[in-house]
């Protein structure tokens, strides 16, 4: 996971949208990247991508 520090605050790069976020990230599984591959285990996504991409993908896998 890519991160940077500014003014003593660590920011992380979302593996889905590429935007920087601070705080705790989310596991992107089972979402896939643009090549149709699963993300690496250490990758994390922001809350917005978790809500818009990851949770719907999990619900689809469960048949909901």
Helices and strands as residue ranges (DSSP letters): E 3-6, E 9-13, E 20-22, H 47-49, I 50-54, H 55-61
